[in-house]
Amino acid sequence: MHLSPELFTILMFAGLLVGLLLGHPLAFVLGGLSVIFAMLGPGIPAFGIVINRVWGLADNYVMVAIPIFVFMARLLSDSGITDRLFHTLRLLFGPVPGGLNFAVIIISVLLAAATGMVGASLAVMGVLALPAMISYGYRKETSTGAIAAGGSLGILIPPSIMLVVMGGYAQLSVGKLFAAALVPGLLLAVCYALYTGILCWMKPQYGPPVTAEERAQTSTGALLLMLLKEVAPTLALILGVLGSIFTGIATVTEAASIGAAIAFLIILAYRRFSWAMLRTAVIETGITTAMVMFVAIGATAFTGIFVAGGGMGVVQSFFTGLEIGRWGTFALLMFAVFIAGMFLDWLGVIMICFPIFLPIAAALGFDKLWFVMMIAVCLQTSFLTPPVGYALFYLKGVAPKGVTTMHIYRGVVPFVLIILGVIGLCALFPGIVTWLPTRVG
């Protein structure tokens, strides 16, 4: 059966949409469509292309870092370090209007730089910080928005699992990607803190300070000692991972192993180690890694058949043929990523969009590292936008009674706008992304 490239493209994307709407797992939708459309289009020889592409993905040494980073994150989430950090930062920032929002965002940045994942930070902050914020009279929308947006930074601030996958798939240095993500990630955190701080300064009832009695319970010296004691282990892990990468001492995979070793030492120091905990961490690492690799293999097969059937040429001709200029095309590509992020997780967006969008960006003259980082920043919105928005559901699952889904939805809107604003800043001033990678070598 012969299909024109145009019809082939339309049917493949329609099949993808139908499969997802029916609730089937993304990995199996992509793999199943690959088999079906290989037979409808290019035929049996296309399977040779798929095998070579899948082998190239599995043979990529960088992908070994994924299970190690996941294991490191699991160990750290079981160490109890988040509880200690929040207790200390609550006392430090409590006297400031909106201070608990600052505490949440700072802890989110530290956990992002220590774990590279989202779920653990959101779950702990939802259980630990949100009830405390509500008890102090904080506005539910602002509190849930700060927790959801701050927790989502784990997928952007290095060492991010997403950046490891992006580097492996786009054939970019993961170390360079880590360096490129650092400034935009911290810029987002600063913008989140400024927004919540200004809002609570203008409307103190949205984030009232703690009482004088509670402030007086801990002296300044004792507070500083607590801060040093609780922040030092996290900083040691961050410096061990990122420092070894940026200085060239270790590769990304080796740095992941260093981080896992430090996380294990933190658990031992806090006396939280147990064989049951270790067994759970290993099992969950295996499950998460298998999920990532199944989606990656399915997407690799999908794009291989898509290219063989002529779909890549159709899509590229469509975008490059639009008479809206290179920046108009860039805006359209970012809009496509934004919409895709509403319905797919970050892994699905990367696996589907990268093979199509990266050649278009190259044809338009955009720097690959910069363009990949723009997609990474844009994917922050995928955690905060319904209907799929994982951060929203993570948070709703652990939120106390009285916090509704609409509270969370309304709370994240300003933070989504902040993310879009930072994308605009990075487009106007590309050095925000490219400056640090040129310095770390």
N, C-alpha and C positions, 0 to 999 in steps of 0.2 A: 504494500500500500504506500503510495507516494503522497506526501504532504508538502505543500509549499512552505518555505521557511517562515512566512508570516503566520500561516494557520498553525504550524508546529509551535511557534512561540505562544500564540494565544491559548492553545489547548493545554500546553504545559503549565502555564501560570493559572489557568482556570482550574485544572486538576489539583494544583497545589492549594488554591483557595478552598475548593470543595473539601479536600481531605482535612484541612485544618478546621473548617467550620463543623465538620462531622465529629471533631474531637479526637482524631487519631494522633498518635505520637508523631512529632515532626520527623524523626529519623526514619520511621517506617513509611511515611508519606513520600519522603524524598527518594528512598530506595525503591519503593514500589513503582513510582512514576518513572524512574529511570529504566526499569525493566520494560514497562509497558511501551514507553515512547521509543526505546531502542528498537523494538520490534515494528512499531508503526512508522518510524523514520529511517535512520541510518542503517538499521539491521544488525545482524550478528557481529560484523567487524567492529562495531562501536564498543563492544564489551572489552576489546583489547585496550582501547583508550581508557576506559574506566579502571581496569586492573592496574594499568601503569600509574594513573593519577592517585589511586588509593594507596598503592605501594609507596609512591613518593611522599604522601602524607604520613604514613606509618613509619617511614624510614627517616623522618625529620628528627634530629637529635634534640631540638629545642622542645619538642612535645613531651619529652621525658620530665621536664620541669613541672608539668601540670599536676601529676599525682603528688609530687613532693610538696608543692605549694599548698595543695588541698590538705595534705596531712599536717603541715605546719599550722594551717588555720584551725583545723580541728583540735589540735593539741592546745593552742592558745585559747580557744573559746572555752575549753574545759578547765583552764587554770584559775579562773576566778579573778583575773586581773581587771576585768571591766568593772566589777562591783567596787573594787578598791579605788579605781580611778574616779568613778562617779562620786563616791563618798567624799574624796579629797577635793575634787573640783567644785562640788556643790558648796562646800564650805568656803572655797576661795572666791567663787563668783557670785555666791548667794546674795551678798549685800548690794549688787548692781541690779537695776531693773532689767529683767530679761536675762539675768545671769545664768539661769539653768539652761537656757537655749545655747549660750556660749559653751557651757560645760558639755552639752550633748554634741555640739559640732566639733569641739576639740577632741573629745574621745573618739568620735567617728573618724576623724583624720588619723589619729594615732592607730586605731584598729585597722583602718584601710591600709596604712603603710606597714602594718605588722602582719596582716593576714591576706590581703588581696581578694577578699570575698565580701559578700553583702549580707547574707542571711544571718550570720552570727551576731553582727553588730545590731541589726534591726531587732532581732528577737530579744537580745539582752536589754537594749535601750527601751523597748516597748514594755518589758516586764519590770525593769528597775527604775527608769527615769520617768516614764509617763505617769504612773500613779503619784510619784512625788511631785511632779509639776502640777498636776491637777489639784492635789491637796494644798499646794501653796497658792491656788487661785489663778494659775496660768490659763490663758485662753486655749481651748482644746484644738482649734484649727492651727494656731501658730505652733503649738507644741508638737502635734502630729506631723505637721509639715517639716519642722526642723529635724525631727527624728528620721522621717522617711528620706528626705533629701540628703541629710548627713550620712545616713547609713548606706545610701547608694554610691557614695564616693569610693567605696571599697572596690568597685569595678573599674575605676579610673586611676586613682592614685597608686603608683607602683609600690610593691610588686603585684600587679593585677593579673589574675588568670586570663582575663579578656585580652590584655595586651600580649601575653604569651601566645595565645591562639592567633591574634592578628599578625604578630611578627612571623609566626610559622607559615601562615597562609599567604601573606603578602611578600614573603621573602625579604623581610626587613630585619635589621638587628634589633633584638628585643631590648638590649641595653639602651640603644638609641630611642626606642619607643618609651621606655621607662623615663628617660631624661626628658623627652618631649612632653610627657603627660604630667610631670611634676608641677610645673608652673600653672597650667590651666586648672589642674585639680586643686591646688592651693588657692588660686584666684576664685574658684567657685566657693570654697569654704569661707574665704574672707567676705565675699558678697553675701553669702547666707548669713554670716554673723552681723554684717552691717545692716542688712534688712531687718533682722529680728531686733537688733539693738536700737535702731532708729524708731521702729514701730513701737517698742515698749517704752522708749523715752517720750514719744509723742502721746502714747496712751498707756500710762503706768499700770492700769488695771489689767492689761494683757499679760504682764509679767512682773508682779509685785516682788520686791526684795524680801529676803528672809527677815525675821524679827531680830531686834537687838539682843534679846536673851539668847537666841540660838547662836548669834555671832560671837557672843562673849564666852561661849563654852570652850572654845579652842583659841589659844594664844597664837600670835603671828609666828613666833619661832617654831612652835609645835606644828603649825600648818605647813610651813616651808619644809620642815623635816619630813612630814608625811608626803608632801608633793614629790620631793626628791626620791624617797623610798619607793613610791608607787610608779613614778614615771620612768625611773632609771632602767628597769628590766625591758620595758617596751622600746625605749630608745636604743638599748643595746641590740635588740633584735633588728630594729630598723637599720641601724648603722652596719650591723653584720651583713645584712642582705644587700641593701642599696649601696653601702660604702664599698663592699667588695666588687660590685658590678661597675660602679662609676670610676673606680680607681684602676680597673683592669686586672685586679688580683684574681677574680674568679669569673667563670662564665655564668650565665643565668641559671643553668641546671646545678652547677656547683654552689652558687649562692643560695639556691633553694634548700640544698642540703644543710648549709650552714644555718639557715633560719630554722629548719626543723630541729636541729641539734640544740639551738638556743631555746626554742620553745619547750623542748623536753627538759632542759635544765631549769627553766622557770617553773614548770610543774613540780619538779623535785624540790625546788626551793620553797614553794608554797605548800608543800606536803599534800598535793592533790592527786598524786599518782596512784593508780590502781590497775591491775591487769584487766579488769572489766572495762575501764575507761580506754585503755590502749586497744583492746579488741574492738570496741565500738568505733574508735577513730580509724582503725585500719579498714573495717567493713565499709564505713561511710565514705572513706577515700576511694575505695574500689568502686562503689556505686556511682559516685560523682564523676570519676574518671571515665567509667564505662559510658555514662550518659553523654559526656562531651565527645568521646571518640565515635560512638554510634552516630550522633548527629553529623559529625565531621565527615565520616565515611559516606553517609547517605547524601550529604550535600555535595561531596566531591563527585560521586556518581551522577547526581542530578546535573551539575554544571558540565560534566564531561559529555553527557548525552545532549545537553542543551547546545553546546558548542558544535558537536558533530551534526546536529540537525539544522544548523544555520541560524539558530535563535540569537546567538551573540551578535552576529552581524546586523540582524534586524533591530535589536535594541540600541546598539551603538549608532546605527544610521539615524534612528529616530531622534536621539538626544543631540548628536552632532549636527543634524539637519535643522534643528530649531534655530530660528533667527532671533535669539534673545541674548546673544553674547556669551562670553565664557562665564561671567559672574551670574548671569541669569540662569545658565545651565547648572552652575554650582548650587544656586539656591534651590533649583528644582530637584537636584540630587539629594540635598539635605532634607527637603520636604518629603521625598520618597522614603528616606531612612526614618524620619520622624513618624510617618504613617505606618511603615512596616513595624516599627517598634511598639506600636499600639497592639499589634496582634501576634508578634513573634517575640521570643526571648532574644537576648543579645547574640547568642550563638547562631541562631537561625538567620538573623539579619546579616551577620558577617558572612556566613557560608553562601548565602544567596546573592547578596549585593556586591561583595568584593570582586568576584570574577567578571561582573558586568560593569561596575562603576570604575574600577581602577584603570582599565584601558581607556575609558572615556576621559578620566581626569588627566591621564598622560597625554592624550591627544590634544587636550585643551591647554597643556603646558603647566599644570599644577604639580608642585613638588609632591612626591609620593608620601613621604613621611608626614608632611603637613596635612595632606588630604586624609590619610588614615586617621590622624589625630582628630580631625574635624568630625569624622564619623564616630570616633570613640566618645567625644564630648557630647555629640548629639544623642548617642545611645544612653546617656544618663536619663533622658526623658522617658525611655522605654520602661524604666522601673517605676515611673511616677504617673503614667497616663493609662486610664482604663481603655479597653476592658481587661487587658492582660496584666498591666502594672504590678510586678511581683512585690515591690516594696509595699504597696497598698495592702496586699493580702497577707504578707508577712506580719505587718503591723496590726491589721485588724484581728488576726488570729491570736495575738497576745495582749491586745488592748483591754483595759478594765471596762467593766460595765458602765454605760453612759457615754462611751465614745463610739459614735456611729460611723458607718462607711462614708456618709456625707460630710462629717467633720473632717475626715482624712482627705476626701476629694477636694473640698474647699481649701484645706490647708496647704496642699501641694501646688495649687495653681500659681502663686507668686514665685515659687522656686523653679517651676518649669519655665516661666518667663525669664528668670535670672539666667538659666542655662542657655536659652535662646540668645539672650543679650551677650553672654560670654562667647558664644559661637560667632556673633557679629564682631566682637572685639578682636577675636583671633583672626578673622578674615581681614579686618582693617589693618591689624598690626601682626603680621605673620611671625614676627620675632618672638612673640609670647610663646610660640610653640618651638621655633627653630633655634632660639638663642642657646639654650642649655645643651642640646645635643652637639652643637659645634664646639662646646667647651670641654666636654667630658672625654672626647676622643674615642 
